[in-house]
Amino acid sequence: MPFKNKIFKNSLFLLFLGSVFLFLENTFHQYIDAQGWLHESMFMPLGGFFLMLGVAGIVICLILFVLNLIKH
């Protein structure tokens, strides 16, 4: 099934992209000012969102794989 492979490849890409965004957030854009406020960029929400999408895609691939095994 080519559709499952596309979902799996895109999910792996989203997991990688989310990891890169979170790494960049942790490395460059996170700091605490003099009043104790934490300042973050958009890398944090984007990284978390892409990680969640990647995990959801892999779960969908696993469900489709199990259903395909049960069917055959």
PDB file of N, CA, C, O and CB in Angstrom:
ATOM      1  N   MET A   1       0.837  -1.189   0.000  1.00  0.00           N
ATOM      2  CA  MET A   1       0.000   0.000   0.000  1.00  0.00           C
ATOM      3  C   MET A   1       0.878   1.247   0.000  1.00  0.00           C
ATOM      4  O   MET A   1       1.559   1.502   0.993  1.00  0.00           O
ATOM      5  CB  MET A   1      -0.950   0.001   1.216  1.00  0.00           C
ATOM      6  N   PRO A   2       0.887   2.018  -1.058  1.00  0.00           N
ATOM      7  CA  PRO A   2       1.736   3.212  -1.105  1.00  0.00           C
ATOM      8  C   PRO A   2       1.262   4.300  -0.154  1.00  0.00           C
ATOM      9  O   PRO A   2       2.068   5.133   0.259  1.00  0.00           O
ATOM     10  CB  PRO A   2       1.783   3.758  -2.514  1.00  0.00           C
ATOM     11  N   PHE A   3      -0.012   4.324   0.206  1.00  0.00           N
ATOM     12  CA  PHE A   3      -0.525   5.356   1.105  1.00  0.00           C
ATOM     13  C   PHE A   3       0.103   5.240   2.488  1.00  0.00           C
ATOM     14  O   PHE A   3       0.427   6.253   3.107  1.00  0.00           O
ATOM     15  CB  PHE A   3      -2.048   5.263   1.210  1.00  0.00           C
ATOM     16  N   LYS A   4       0.277   4.015   2.979  1.00  0.00           N
ATOM     17  CA  LYS A   4       0.891   3.822   4.286  1.00  0.00           C
ATOM     18  C   LYS A   4       2.339   4.294   4.284  1.00  0.00           C
ATOM     19  O   LYS A   4       2.802   4.880   5.262  1.00  0.00           O
ATOM     20  CB  LYS A   4       0.817   2.354   4.698  1.00  0.00           C
ATOM     21  N   ASN A   5       3.050   4.045   3.202  1.00  0.00           N
ATOM     22  CA  ASN A   5       4.443   4.468   3.139  1.00  0.00           C
ATOM     23  C   ASN A   5       4.562   5.990   3.158  1.00  0.00           C
ATOM     24  O   ASN A   5       5.492   6.530   3.757  1.00  0.00           O
ATOM     25  CB  ASN A   5       5.109   3.904   1.886  1.00  0.00           C
ATOM     26  N   LYS A   6       3.631   6.686   2.508  1.00  0.00           N
ATOM     27  CA  LYS A   6       3.663   8.145   2.513  1.00  0.00           C
ATOM     28  C   LYS A   6       3.409   8.673   3.917  1.00  0.00           C
ATOM     29  O   LYS A   6       4.080   9.602   4.367  1.00  0.00           O
ATOM     30  CB  LYS A   6       2.626   8.716   1.530  1.00  0.00           C
ATOM     31  N   ILE A   7       2.449   8.088   4.603  1.00  0.00           N
ATOM     32  CA  ILE A   7       2.153   8.518   5.968  1.00  0.00           C
ATOM     33  C   ILE A   7       3.369   8.276   6.858  1.00  0.00           C
ATOM     34  O   ILE A   7       3.736   9.136   7.660  1.00  0.00           O
ATOM     35  CB  ILE A   7       0.913   7.773   6.524  1.00  0.00           C
ATOM     36  N   PHE A   8       3.988   7.118   6.720  1.00  0.00           N
ATOM     37  CA  PHE A   8       5.133   6.780   7.555  1.00  0.00           C
ATOM     38  C   PHE A   8       6.318   7.712   7.285  1.00  0.00           C
ATOM     39  O   PHE A   8       6.954   8.192   8.223  1.00  0.00           O
ATOM     40  CB  PHE A   8       5.543   5.327   7.321  1.00  0.00           C
ATOM     41  N   LYS A   9       6.612   7.964   6.025  1.00  0.00           N
ATOM     42  CA  LYS A   9       7.731   8.847   5.674  1.00  0.00           C
ATOM     43  C   LYS A   9       7.471  10.273   6.159  1.00  0.00           C
ATOM     44  O   LYS A   9       8.366  10.920   6.702  1.00  0.00           O
ATOM     45  CB  LYS A   9       7.967   8.841   4.149  1.00  0.00           C
ATOM     46  N   ASN A  10       6.241  10.762   5.961  1.00  0.00           N
ATOM     47  CA  ASN A  10       5.920  12.109   6.428  1.00  0.00           C
ATOM     48  C   ASN A  10       5.959  12.193   7.947  1.00  0.00           C
ATOM     49  O   ASN A  10       6.365  13.216   8.500  1.00  0.00           O
ATOM     50  CB  ASN A  10       4.547  12.533   5.918  1.00  0.00           C
ATOM     51  N   SER A  11       5.542  11.133   8.625  1.00  0.00           N
ATOM     52  CA  SER A  11       5.575  11.116  10.087  1.00  0.00           C
ATOM     53  C   SER A  11       7.010  11.155  10.594  1.00  0.00           C
ATOM     54  O   SER A  11       7.311  11.869  11.551  1.00  0.00           O
ATOM     55  CB  SER A  11       4.855   9.872  10.628  1.00  0.00           C
ATOM     56  N   LEU A  12       7.890  10.401   9.966  1.00  0.00           N
ATOM     57  CA  LEU A  12       9.292  10.443  10.358  1.00  0.00           C
ATOM     58  C   LEU A  12       9.889  11.824  10.113  1.00  0.00           C
ATOM     59  O   LEU A  12      10.671  12.318  10.924  1.00  0.00           O
ATOM     60  CB  LEU A  12      10.088   9.382   9.600  1.00  0.00           C
ATOM     61  N   PHE A  13       9.524  12.443   9.000  1.00  0.00           N
ATOM     62  CA  PHE A  13      10.007  13.792   8.712  1.00  0.00           C
ATOM     63  C   PHE A  13       9.496  14.783   9.760  1.00  0.00           C
ATOM     64  O   PHE A  13      10.251  15.643  10.215  1.00  0.00           O
ATOM     65  CB  PHE A  13       9.567  14.232   7.303  1.00  0.00           C
ATOM     66  N   LEU A  14       8.214  14.669  10.150  1.00  0.00           N
ATOM     67  CA  LEU A  14       7.665  15.568  11.165  1.00  0.00           C
ATOM     68  C   LEU A  14       8.331  15.353  12.517  1.00  0.00           C
ATOM     69  O   LEU A  14       8.576  16.315  13.244  1.00  0.00           O
ATOM     70  CB  LEU A  14       6.159  15.369  11.290  1.00  0.00           C
ATOM     71  N   LEU A  15       8.625  14.106  12.861  1.00  0.00           N
ATOM     72  CA  LEU A  15       9.340  13.841  14.104  1.00  0.00           C
ATOM     73  C   LEU A  15      10.733  14.476  14.079  1.00  0.00           C
ATOM     74  O   LEU A  15      11.169  15.075  15.062  1.00  0.00           O
ATOM     75  CB  LEU A  15       9.448  12.329  14.344  1.00  0.00           C
ATOM     76  N   PHE A  16      11.414  14.339  12.962  1.00  0.00           N
ATOM     77  CA  PHE A  16      12.742  14.937  12.825  1.00  0.00           C
ATOM     78  C   PHE A  16      12.659  16.458  12.900  1.00  0.00           C
ATOM     79  O   PHE A  16      13.454  17.092  13.594  1.00  0.00           O
ATOM     80  CB  PHE A  16      13.393  14.506  11.500  1.00  0.00           C
ATOM     81  N   LEU A  17      11.698  17.043  12.188  1.00  0.00           N
ATOM     82  CA  LEU A  17      11.551  18.498  12.177  1.00  0.00           C
ATOM     83  C   LEU A  17      11.191  19.023  13.562  1.00  0.00           C
ATOM     84  O   LEU A  17      11.713  20.053  13.988  1.00  0.00           O
ATOM     85  CB  LEU A  17      10.485  18.919  11.162  1.00  0.00           C
ATOM     86  N   GLY A  18      10.308  18.328  14.264  1.00  0.00           N
ATOM     87  CA  GLY A  18       9.960  18.727  15.621  1.00  0.00           C
ATOM     88  C   GLY A  18      11.155  18.662  16.554  1.00  0.00           C
ATOM     89  O   GLY A  18      11.340  19.540  17.397  1.00  0.00           O
ATOM     90  N   SER A  19      11.968  17.622  16.404  1.00  0.00           N
ATOM     91  CA  SER A  19      13.169  17.500  17.232  1.00  0.00           C
ATOM     92  C   SER A  19      14.157  18.629  16.951  1.00  0.00           C
ATOM     93  O   SER A  19      14.772  19.170  17.869  1.00  0.00           O
ATOM     94  CB  SER A  19      13.841  16.147  16.995  1.00  0.00           C
ATOM     95  N   VAL A  20      14.301  18.977  15.677  1.00  0.00           N
ATOM     96  CA  VAL A  20      15.209  20.074  15.314  1.00  0.00           C
ATOM     97  C   VAL A  20      14.700  21.387  15.891  1.00  0.00           C
ATOM     98  O   VAL A  20      15.487  22.168  16.426  1.00  0.00           O
ATOM     99  CB  VAL A  20      15.354  20.184  13.777  1.00  0.00           C
ATOM    100  N   PHE A  21      13.402  21.646  15.793  1.00  0.00           N
ATOM    101  CA  PHE A  21      12.846  22.880  16.348  1.00  0.00           C
ATOM    102  C   PHE A  21      13.056  22.959  17.851  1.00  0.00           C
ATOM    103  O   PHE A  21      13.419  24.014  18.370  1.00  0.00           O
ATOM    104  CB  PHE A  21      11.360  22.984  16.027  1.00  0.00           C
ATOM    105  N   LEU A  22      12.835  21.863  18.551  1.00  0.00           N
ATOM    106  CA  LEU A  22      13.035  21.876  20.003  1.00  0.00           C
ATOM    107  C   LEU A  22      14.509  22.047  20.367  1.00  0.00           C
ATOM    108  O   LEU A  22      14.833  22.710  21.352  1.00  0.00           O
ATOM    109  CB  LEU A  22      12.492  20.587  20.622  1.00  0.00           C
ATOM    110  N   PHE A  23      15.396  21.453  19.579  1.00  0.00           N
ATOM    111  CA  PHE A  23      16.825  21.646  19.804  1.00  0.00           C
ATOM    112  C   PHE A  23      17.213  23.107  19.593  1.00  0.00           C
ATOM    113  O   PHE A  23      17.964  23.676  20.386  1.00  0.00           O
ATOM    114  CB  PHE A  23      17.642  20.739  18.874  1.00  0.00           C
ATOM    115  N   LEU A  24      16.699  23.713  18.521  1.00  0.00           N
ATOM    116  CA  LEU A  24      17.001  25.119  18.258  1.00  0.00           C
ATOM    117  C   LEU A  24      16.444  26.019  19.354  1.00  0.00           C
ATOM    118  O   LEU A  24      17.094  26.988  19.746  1.00  0.00           O
ATOM    119  CB  LEU A  24      16.439  25.538  16.901  1.00  0.00           C
ATOM    120  N   GLU A  25      15.259  25.714  19.849  1.00  0.00           N
ATOM    121  CA  GLU A  25      14.677  26.496  20.934  1.00  0.00           C
ATOM    122  C   GLU A  25      15.546  26.421  22.175  1.00  0.00           C
ATOM    123  O   GLU A  25      15.819  27.437  22.814  1.00  0.00           O
ATOM    124  CB  GLU A  25      13.265  26.011  21.250  1.00  0.00           C
ATOM    125  N   ASN A  26      15.969  25.245  22.504  1.00  0.00           N
ATOM    126  CA  ASN A  26      16.776  25.059  23.707  1.00  0.00           C
ATOM    127  C   ASN A  26      18.158  25.684  23.564  1.00  0.00           C
ATOM    128  O   ASN A  26      18.730  26.154  24.547  1.00  0.00           O
ATOM    129  CB  ASN A  26      16.910  23.579  24.023  1.00  0.00           C
ATOM    130  N   THR A  27      18.691  25.693  22.364  1.00  0.00           N
ATOM    131  CA  THR A  27      20.044  26.187  22.150  1.00  0.00           C
ATOM    132  C   THR A  27      20.105  27.715  22.040  1.00  0.00           C
ATOM    133  O   THR A  27      20.983  28.337  22.638  1.00  0.00           O
ATOM    134  CB  THR A  27      20.620  25.563  20.900  1.00  0.00           C
ATOM    135  N   PHE A  28      19.200  28.317  21.295  1.00  0.00           N
ATOM    136  CA  PHE A  28      19.369  29.722  20.942  1.00  0.00           C
ATOM    137  C   PHE A  28      18.356  30.689  21.548  1.00  0.00           C
ATOM    138  O   PHE A  28      18.731  31.805  21.906  1.00  0.00           O
ATOM    139  CB  PHE A  28      19.318  29.849  19.489  1.00  0.00           C
ATOM    140  N   HIS A  29      17.106  30.310  21.675  1.00  0.00           N
ATOM    141  CA  HIS A  29      16.063  31.316  21.866  1.00  0.00           C
ATOM    142  C   HIS A  29      15.410  31.328  23.240  1.00  0.00           C
ATOM    143  O   HIS A  29      14.417  32.033  23.420  1.00  0.00           O
ATOM    144  CB  HIS A  29      15.019  31.119  20.855  1.00  0.00           C
ATOM    145  N   GLN A  30      15.895  30.610  24.182  1.00  0.00           N
ATOM    146  CA  GLN A  30      15.244  30.551  25.477  1.00  0.00           C
ATOM    147  C   GLN A  30      16.111  31.269  26.504  1.00  0.00           C
ATOM    148  O   GLN A  30      17.284  30.938  26.676  1.00  0.00           O
ATOM    149  CB  GLN A  30      14.982  29.086  25.900  1.00  0.00           C
ATOM    150  N   TYR A  31      15.524  32.256  27.188  1.00  0.00           N
ATOM    151  CA  TYR A  31      16.283  32.946  28.223  1.00  0.00           C
ATOM    152  C   TYR A  31      15.328  33.476  29.287  1.00  0.00           C
ATOM    153  O   TYR A  31      14.125  33.601  29.054  1.00  0.00           O
ATOM    154  CB  TYR A  31      17.122  34.098  27.618  1.00  0.00           C
ATOM    155  N   ILE A  32      15.871  33.778  30.435  1.00  0.00           N
ATOM    156  CA  ILE A  32      15.120  34.341  31.542  1.00  0.00           C
ATOM    157  C   ILE A  32      15.620  35.771  31.761  1.00  0.00           C
ATOM    158  O   ILE A  32      16.821  36.001  31.895  1.00  0.00           O
ATOM    159  CB  ILE A  32      15.273  33.470  32.843  1.00  0.00           C
ATOM    160  N   ASP A  33      14.678  36.740  31.797  1.00  0.00           N
ATOM    161  CA  ASP A  33      15.093  38.136  31.958  1.00  0.00           C
ATOM    162  C   ASP A  33      15.300  38.473  33.441  1.00  0.00           C
ATOM    163  O   ASP A  33      15.223  37.600  34.305  1.00  0.00           O
ATOM    164  CB  ASP A  33      14.041  39.086  31.335  1.00  0.00           C
ATOM    165  N   ALA A  34      15.560  39.742  33.714  1.00  0.00           N
ATOM    166  CA  ALA A  34      15.896  40.177  35.080  1.00  0.00           C
ATOM    167  C   ALA A  34      14.738  40.002  36.063  1.00  0.00           C
ATOM    168  O   ALA A  34      14.966  39.811  37.258  1.00  0.00           O
ATOM    169  CB  ALA A  34      16.323  41.633  35.064  1.00  0.00           C
ATOM    170  N   GLN A  35      13.482  40.065  35.564  1.00  0.00           N
ATOM    171  CA  GLN A  35      12.322  39.888  36.433  1.00  0.00           C
ATOM    172  C   GLN A  35      11.950  38.424  36.634  1.00  0.00           C
ATOM    173  O   GLN A  35      11.029  38.123  37.394  1.00  0.00           O
ATOM    174  CB  GLN A  35      11.143  40.632  35.868  1.00  0.00           C
ATOM    175  N   GLY A  36      12.647  37.512  35.970  1.00  0.00           N
ATOM    176  CA  GLY A  36      12.377  36.088  36.120  1.00  0.00           C
ATOM    177  C   GLY A  36      11.401  35.526  35.107  1.00  0.00           C
ATOM    178  O   GLY A  36      10.927  34.402  35.273  1.00  0.00           O
ATOM    179  N   TRP A  37      11.085  36.283  34.054  1.00  0.00           N
ATOM    180  CA  TRP A  37      10.176  35.810  33.016  1.00  0.00           C
ATOM    181  C   TRP A  37      10.935  34.966  31.994  1.00  0.00           C
ATOM    182  O   TRP A  37      12.035  35.324  31.574  1.00  0.00           O
ATOM    183  CB  TRP A  37       9.478  36.998  32.323  1.00  0.00           C
ATOM    184  N   LEU A  38      10.339  33.848  31.602  1.00  0.00           N
ATOM    185  CA  LEU A  38      10.926  32.984  30.581  1.00  0.00           C
ATOM    186  C   LEU A  38      10.464  33.463  29.216  1.00  0.00           C
ATOM    187  O   LEU A  38       9.263  33.586  28.977  1.00  0.00           O
ATOM    188  CB  LEU A  38      10.536  31.493  30.808  1.00  0.00           C
ATOM    189  N   HIS A  39      11.402  33.735  28.320  1.00  0.00           N
ATOM    190  CA  HIS A  39      11.082  34.176  26.963  1.00  0.00           C
ATOM    191  C   HIS A  39      11.378  33.036  25.995  1.00  0.00           C
ATOM    192  O   HIS A  39      12.469  32.468  25.990  1.00  0.00           O
ATOM    193  CB  HIS A  39      11.891  35.457  26.578  1.00  0.00           C
ATOM    194  N   GLU A  40      10.369  32.715  25.171  1.00  0.00           N
ATOM    195  CA  GLU A  40      10.498  31.625  24.201  1.00  0.00           C
ATOM    196  C   GLU A  40      10.107  32.136  22.823  1.00  0.00           C
ATOM    197  O   GLU A  40       9.378  33.120  22.697  1.00  0.00           O
ATOM    198  CB  GLU A  40       9.617  30.405  24.606  1.00  0.00           C
ATOM    199  N   SER A  41      10.591  31.471  21.809  1.00  0.00           N
ATOM    200  CA  SER A  41      10.226  31.820  20.444  1.00  0.00           C
ATOM    201  C   SER A  41       9.139  30.870  19.955  1.00  0.00           C
ATOM    202  O   SER A  41       8.593  30.081  20.727  1.00  0.00           O
ATOM    203  CB  SER A  41      11.462  31.772  19.509  1.00  0.00           C
ATOM    204  N   MET A  42       8.839  30.955  18.683  1.00  0.00           N
ATOM    205  CA  MET A  42       7.829  30.065  18.097  1.00  0.00           C
ATOM    206  C   MET A  42       8.367  28.666  17.853  1.00  0.00           C
ATOM    207  O   MET A  42       7.608  27.787  17.447  1.00  0.00           O
ATOM    208  CB  MET A  42       7.316  30.642  16.792  1.00  0.00           C
ATOM    209  N   PHE A  43       9.649  28.431  18.088  1.00  0.00           N
ATOM    210  CA  PHE A  43      10.192  27.092  17.885  1.00  0.00           C
ATOM    211  C   PHE A  43       9.587  26.085  18.861  1.00  0.00           C
ATOM    212  O   PHE A  43       9.407  24.920  18.507  1.00  0.00           O
ATOM    213  CB  PHE A  43      11.708  27.113  18.033  1.00  0.00           C
ATOM    214  N   MET A  44       9.270  26.514  20.081  1.00  0.00           N
ATOM    215  CA  MET A  44       8.737  25.592  21.083  1.00  0.00           C
ATOM    216  C   MET A  44       7.358  25.051  20.684  1.00  0.00           C
ATOM    217  O   MET A  44       7.181  23.833  20.656  1.00  0.00           O
ATOM    218  CB  MET A  44       8.649  26.291  22.442  1.00  0.00           C
ATOM    219  N   PRO A  45       6.368  25.913  20.372  1.00  0.00           N
ATOM    220  CA  PRO A  45       5.069  25.352  19.991  1.00  0.00           C
ATOM    221  C   PRO A  45       5.121  24.591  18.670  1.00  0.00           C
ATOM    222  O   PRO A  45       4.436  23.580  18.511  1.00  0.00           O
ATOM    223  CB  PRO A  45       4.041  26.457  19.896  1.00  0.00           C
ATOM    224  N   LEU A  46       5.925  25.067  17.724  1.00  0.00           N
ATOM    225  CA  LEU A  46       6.031  24.346  16.451  1.00  0.00           C
ATOM    226  C   LEU A  46       6.672  22.978  16.653  1.00  0.00           C
ATOM    227  O   LEU A  46       6.232  21.991  16.064  1.00  0.00           O
ATOM    228  CB  LEU A  46       6.844  25.163  15.435  1.00  0.00           C
ATOM    229  N   GLY A  47       7.700  22.918  17.474  1.00  0.00           N
ATOM    230  CA  GLY A  47       8.348  21.639  17.743  1.00  0.00           C
ATOM    231  C   GLY A  47       7.403  20.652  18.401  1.00  0.00           C
ATOM    232  O   GLY A  47       7.349  19.486  18.009  1.00  0.00           O
ATOM    233  N   GLY A  48       6.661  21.106  19.391  1.00  0.00           N
ATOM    234  CA  GLY A  48       5.698  20.232  20.051  1.00  0.00           C
ATOM    235  C   GLY A  48       4.583  19.788  19.113  1.00  0.00           C
ATOM    236  O   GLY A  48       4.174  18.628  19.135  1.00  0.00           O
ATOM    237  N   PHE A  49       4.092  20.713  18.289  1.00  0.00           N
ATOM    238  CA  PHE A  49       3.031  20.385  17.337  1.00  0.00           C
ATOM    239  C   PHE A  49       3.500  19.354  16.313  1.00  0.00           C
ATOM    240  O   PHE A  49       2.789  18.391  16.026  1.00  0.00           O
ATOM    241  CB  PHE A  49       2.550  21.650  16.623  1.00  0.00           C
ATOM    242  N   PHE A  50       4.696  19.556  15.764  1.00  0.00           N
ATOM    243  CA  PHE A  50       5.215  18.611  14.775  1.00  0.00           C
ATOM    244  C   PHE A  50       5.504  17.249  15.392  1.00  0.00           C
ATOM    245  O   PHE A  50       5.296  16.220  14.749  1.00  0.00           O
ATOM    246  CB  PHE A  50       6.477  19.163  14.133  1.00  0.00           C
ATOM    247  N   LEU A  51       5.981  17.237  16.631  1.00  0.00           N
ATOM    248  CA  LEU A  51       6.194  15.955  17.309  1.00  0.00           C
ATOM    249  C   LEU A  51       4.872  15.210  17.504  1.00  0.00           C
ATOM    250  O   LEU A  51       4.801  14.000  17.292  1.00  0.00           O
ATOM    251  CB  LEU A  51       6.882  16.175  18.669  1.00  0.00           C
ATOM    252  N   MET A  52       3.827  15.936  17.908  1.00  0.00           N
ATOM    253  CA  MET A  52       2.521  15.293  18.087  1.00  0.00           C
ATOM    254  C   MET A  52       1.969  14.770  16.770  1.00  0.00           C
ATOM    255  O   MET A  52       1.410  13.674  16.721  1.00  0.00           O
ATOM    256  CB  MET A  52       1.529  16.271  18.711  1.00  0.00           C
ATOM    257  N   LEU A  53       2.122  15.550  15.695  1.00  0.00           N
ATOM    258  CA  LEU A  53       1.657  15.079  14.384  1.00  0.00           C
ATOM    259  C   LEU A  53       2.434  13.848  13.933  1.00  0.00           C
ATOM    260  O   LEU A  53       1.850  12.915  13.382  1.00  0.00           O
ATOM    261  CB  LEU A  53       1.790  16.194  13.336  1.00  0.00           C
ATOM    262  N   GLY A  54       3.732  13.836  14.159  1.00  0.00           N
ATOM    263  CA  GLY A  54       4.540  12.685  13.774  1.00  0.00           C
ATOM    264  C   GLY A  54       4.150  11.433  14.525  1.00  0.00           C
ATOM    265  O   GLY A  54       4.049  10.358  13.934  1.00  0.00           O
ATOM    266  N   VAL A  55       3.928  11.562  15.826  1.00  0.00           N
ATOM    267  CA  VAL A  55       3.519  10.407  16.632  1.00  0.00           C
ATOM    268  C   VAL A  55       2.137   9.920  16.197  1.00  0.00           C
ATOM    269  O   VAL A  55       1.899   8.715  16.117  1.00  0.00           O
ATOM    270  CB  VAL A  55       3.512  10.766  18.139  1.00  0.00           C
ATOM    271  N   ALA A  56       1.224  10.858  15.916  1.00  0.00           N
ATOM    272  CA  ALA A  56      -0.113  10.472  15.453  1.00  0.00           C
ATOM    273  C   ALA A  56      -0.032   9.723  14.127  1.00  0.00           C
ATOM    274  O   ALA A  56      -0.753   8.745  13.927  1.00  0.00           O
ATOM    275  CB  ALA A  56      -1.013  11.713  15.305  1.00  0.00           C
ATOM    276  N   GLY A  57       0.824  10.163  13.229  1.00  0.00           N
ATOM    277  CA  GLY A  57       0.976   9.474  11.945  1.00  0.00           C
ATOM    278  C   GLY A  57       1.541   8.073  12.107  1.00  0.00           C
ATOM    279  O   GLY A  57       1.110   7.148  11.419  1.00  0.00           O
ATOM    280  N   ILE A  58       2.491   7.910  13.001  1.00  0.00           N
ATOM    281  CA  ILE A  58       3.055   6.579  13.231  1.00  0.00           C
ATOM    282  C   ILE A  58       2.022   5.663  13.875  1.00  0.00           C
ATOM    283  O   ILE A  58       1.969   4.474  13.560  1.00  0.00           O
ATOM    284  CB  ILE A  58       4.311   6.668  14.115  1.00  0.00           C
ATOM    285  N   VAL A  59       1.203   6.200  14.772  1.00  0.00           N
ATOM    286  CA  VAL A  59       0.134   5.398  15.373  1.00  0.00           C
ATOM    287  C   VAL A  59      -0.865   4.959  14.305  1.00  0.00           C
ATOM    288  O   VAL A  59      -1.328   3.818  14.319  1.00  0.00           O
ATOM    289  CB  VAL A  59      -0.586   6.194  16.486  1.00  0.00           C
ATOM    290  N   ILE A  60      -1.197   5.855  13.384  1.00  0.00           N
ATOM    291  CA  ILE A  60      -2.100   5.497  12.287  1.00  0.00           C
ATOM    292  C   ILE A  60      -1.486   4.396  11.432  1.00  0.00           C
ATOM    293  O   ILE A  60      -2.180   3.456  11.044  1.00  0.00           O
ATOM    294  CB  ILE A  60      -2.420   6.733  11.419  1.00  0.00           C
ATOM    295  N   CYS A  61      -0.188   4.500  11.133  1.00  0.00           N
ATOM    296  CA  CYS A  61       0.485   3.447  10.351  1.00  0.00           C
ATOM    297  C   CYS A  61       0.453   2.116  11.081  1.00  0.00           C
ATOM    298  O   CYS A  61       0.227   1.078  10.459  1.00  0.00           O
ATOM    299  CB  CYS A  61       1.939   3.840  10.054  1.00  0.00           C
ATOM    300  N   LEU A  62       0.675   2.127  12.387  1.00  0.00           N
ATOM    301  CA  LEU A  62       0.628   0.885  13.159  1.00  0.00           C
ATOM    302  C   LEU A  62      -0.770   0.280  13.160  1.00  0.00           C
ATOM    303  O   LEU A  62      -0.923  -0.935  13.031  1.00  0.00           O
ATOM    304  CB  LEU A  62       1.085   1.136  14.592  1.00  0.00           C
ATOM    305  N   ILE A  63      -1.789   1.124  13.304  1.00  0.00           N
ATOM    306  CA  ILE A  63      -3.164   0.625  13.266  1.00  0.00           C
ATOM    307  C   ILE A  63      -3.474   0.014  11.911  1.00  0.00           C
ATOM    308  O   ILE A  63      -4.066  -1.063  11.841  1.00  0.00           O
ATOM    309  CB  ILE A  63      -4.157   1.751  13.576  1.00  0.00           C
ATOM    310  N   LEU A  64      -3.083   0.687  10.830  1.00  0.00           N
ATOM    311  CA  LEU A  64      -3.320   0.145   9.488  1.00  0.00           C
ATOM    312  C   LEU A  64      -2.559  -1.157   9.274  1.00  0.00           C
ATOM    313  O   LEU A  64      -3.068  -2.070   8.623  1.00  0.00           O
ATOM    314  CB  LEU A  64      -2.915   1.164   8.421  1.00  0.00           C
ATOM    315  N   PHE A  65      -1.353  -1.255   9.812  1.00  0.00           N
ATOM    316  CA  PHE A  65      -0.567  -2.467   9.686  1.00  0.00           C
ATOM    317  C   PHE A  65      -1.234  -3.632  10.423  1.00  0.00           C
ATOM    318  O   PHE A  65      -1.317  -4.739   9.890  1.00  0.00           O
ATOM    319  CB  PHE A  65       0.846  -2.237  10.222  1.00  0.00           C
ATOM    320  N   VAL A  66      -1.703  -3.384  11.633  1.00  0.00           N
ATOM    321  CA  VAL A  66      -2.364  -4.436  12.405  1.00  0.00           C
ATOM    322  C   VAL A  66      -3.667  -4.860  11.732  1.00  0.00           C
ATOM    323  O   VAL A  66      -3.973  -6.050  11.665  1.00  0.00           O
ATOM    324  CB  VAL A  66      -2.637  -3.958  13.845  1.00  0.00           C
ATOM    325  N   LEU A  67      -4.431  -3.897  11.235  1.00  0.00           N
ATOM    326  CA  LEU A  67      -5.673  -4.238  10.532  1.00  0.00           C
ATOM    327  C   LEU A  67      -5.390  -5.035   9.268  1.00  0.00           C
ATOM    328  O   LEU A  67      -6.158  -5.931   8.919  1.00  0.00           O
ATOM    329  CB  LEU A  67      -6.455  -2.970  10.184  1.00  0.00           C
ATOM    330  N   ASN A  68      -4.309  -4.724   8.585  1.00  0.00           N
ATOM    331  CA  ASN A  68      -3.928  -5.472   7.389  1.00  0.00           C
ATOM    332  C   ASN A  68      -3.510  -6.898   7.757  1.00  0.00           C
ATOM    333  O   ASN A  68      -3.818  -7.838   7.024  1.00  0.00           O
ATOM    334  CB  ASN A  68      -2.783  -4.753   6.645  1.00  0.00           C
ATOM    335  N   LEU A  69      -2.817  -7.069   8.876  1.00  0.00           N
ATOM    336  CA  LEU A  69      -2.455  -8.419   9.338  1.00  0.00           C
ATOM    337  C   LEU A  69      -3.681  -9.234   9.721  1.00  0.00           C
ATOM    338  O   LEU A  69      -3.754 -10.426   9.425  1.00  0.00           O
ATOM    339  CB  LEU A  69      -1.506  -8.334  10.529  1.00  0.00           C
ATOM    340  N   ILE A  70      -4.640  -8.598  10.377  1.00  0.00           N
ATOM    341  CA  ILE A  70      -5.854  -9.297  10.771  1.00  0.00           C
ATOM    342  C   ILE A  70      -6.672  -9.686   9.548  1.00  0.00           C
ATOM    343  O   ILE A  70      -7.264 -10.764   9.506  1.00  0.00           O
ATOM    344  CB  ILE A  70      -6.691  -8.431  11.715  1.00  0.00           C
ATOM    345  N   LYS A  71      -6.702  -8.810   8.557  1.00  0.00           N
ATOM    346  CA  LYS A  71      -7.478  -9.060   7.346  1.00  0.00           C
ATOM    347  C   LYS A  71      -6.929 -10.271   6.579  1.00  0.00           C
ATOM    348  O   LYS A  71      -7.691 -11.056   6.016  1.00  0.00           O
ATOM    349  CB  LYS A  71      -7.472  -7.814   6.445  1.00  0.00           C
ATOM    350  N   HIS A  72      -5.610 -10.409   6.566  1.00  0.00           N
ATOM    351  CA  HIS A  72      -4.994 -11.509   5.826  1.00  0.00           C
ATOM    352  C   HIS A  72      -4.692 -12.607   6.781  1.00  0.00           C
ATOM    353  O   HIS A  72      -4.166 -13.645   6.381  1.00  0.00           O
ATOM    354  CB  HIS A  72      -3.721 -11.068   5.090  1.00  0.00           C
TER     355      HIS A  72
END
